[in-house]
Amino acid sequence: MRNEIDEIDVNLMELLSKRAKVVIAIGKLKLREKLPILNKVREEEILSKISKFNNSVFVNSIFIKILEESKKLQEEIWKLQ
């Protein structure tokens, strides 16, 4: 079972790394187009989709953290400009 968890962890890390790259690209686009980092409608869409898919506190709290960290990544891009 631990091997299964290890394999899942590797997959999660790969997916989160891939997501971060996309978040950075979106952050650069937002900067170029002078759009705000926070898109509350989009954030609500994501959280709604997550809660419909899996209505667990565990999953929802992780996605909230992912969204927070995504905004931080984009804020770092803006600070460098």
WOSUL-V156498 format. One line per field, one symbol per residue. ss: DSSP state (A for helix, B for strand, O for the rest). psi: psi as a letter, one per 40 degrees, with the letter a starting at -180 (. if undefined). burial: b if it has 24 or more other C-alpha atoms within 12 Angstrom, else e. A space follows every 10 residues. Layout:
# WOSUL-V156498
ss: ???
psi: ???
burial: ???
This chain:
# WOSUL-V156498
ss: OAAAAAAAAA AAAAAAAAAA AAAAAAAAAA AAAOOOOOOA AAAAAAAAAA AAAOOOAAAA AAAAAAAAAA AAAAAAAAAA O
psi: dddddddddd dddddddddd dddddddddd ddefiidhgd dddddddddd dddggidddd dddddddddd ddddddddde .
burial: eeeeeeeeee eeeeeeeeee eebbebbbee eeeeeebeee eeeeeebeee eeeeeeeeee eebeebbeeb bebbeeeeee e
